[in-house]
Every structure is written in C-alpha cells, then in structure tokens.
Amino acid sequence: MRSRANHRRDRRVGRGSKTPLLALLAFVIFVLAAFEQPEVNVAPGDPAGPRTLEPQTRSAAVRDYLAAWTTLHHALEENNSGLLDADFVGIAKEQLSATIRDQQKLGLQTRYQDRKHEIHLVFYSPEGLSLQLLDTVEYDVQLLDHGKVQATQHLRVPYLAVLTPTEVRWKVRVFQAEPE
C-alpha cells in the first residue's frame, strides 16, 4: 500500500511534467517540419549560351543549389558563418557572413522553412564556369530575439544566383533577392 506522501509526490510529478512534455512535442513538430522537403520545379529547356547543359550537370547544379539553401538555413539559425564554406564562395559568402555577424551582435536568429522553388536556368557560360539561375522561392521565416519568436511570415521572393563549379560540387557565388 502506498503512503499518502508518495501519492501526493506522484501527483505533483505528473502535474509538473506537462510543461516539458508540451515543449518536447512542439520541438518534435518543428523538427519534423524541418525535414519536410520543399516542392521543386525546374523549368524545361536549356539556358542561353553557346554551351549545352548536360542532364547530369543540370541535375548536380540544382541539387547543390538546393543544398546551399539548407546550409543557409542552418547557418542563420545557428549564427555560424563557418557552415557557409560548404556551399558558398565569393560575394555571396561575404554578404551572408556579414548578415550572420549582424545577427550575433543583436542577439537575433532566423529560421527558414522552404515551401517551394521555381527554378529557371538562365545562362550557362561558354567555358562552363558559371551557371545563372532565377528562383522564385516560397518560404516561411521566423525572427527570434534572444530565443523568443518575434515574428513569423510567409514570403514569395525571386532570387538571382550564379553558381560556379569547384572540385566536387557547384557553389553559390552570387546570391541576391530581386525586387518583383
């Protein structure tokens, strides 16, 4: 037979455990949403330029570009510009690193969740050293101030990106939002 003290302790533990359980449930839902893959549409046809874009090159460039978005999300959420090294070079990396430094100074973080990419390969250079694309991206963005969500917004933004091949993958060299 259980004592009254044990029974009261068990009731207190059960009552107090709801808050951590709800926090865990919210975290699990957010993590599962993060694994949700965005819808990706790549416009058919070859980009302009004298060089033909081979199917495997096209596939690799799109794959690496989408991986760069994932890297960007992690870098902005963790305020870790070192993560950008895997997928960004040149001016794109410099600008994104500056954004992360600014976020760190202000105690901010940004969370992104891609919903949709509409990619149009626009230009493939004659020497094969650049691939320009336009991407209309739909995503949800949350702004956090010292860990607390301050704003959530759904956006549809056109981006211009220039990719350059490296030893083993395509990296984003230019990355900018375009005014509509």
Number of C-alpha atoms within 10 A of each C-alpha: 3 6 8 9 9 10 10 11 12 11 11 11 10 10 10 10 10 11 10 10 11 11 11 12 12 12 12 12 11 13 11 10 12 16 9 12 11 16 12 16 13 14 12 9 10 17 20 16 14 11 14 14 20 10 10 9 13 15 13 14 22 19 13 17 22 17 16 21 17 16 19 22 21 18 21 24 19 16 21 15 20 10 18 24 12 14 24 24 17 12 13 20 22 16 14 18 20 13 14 22 17 13 18 16 8 11 13 22 21 22 19 21 21 23 17 17 21 15 20 19 23 18 19 22 16 13 8 13 13 18 25 20 21 21 21 18 20 19 17 14 17 18 18 18 15 12 11 11 14 11 11 14 10 14 13 14 15 19 18 17 22 23 25 19 15 11 5 6 16 26 27 27 21 20 20 13 14 12 7 7
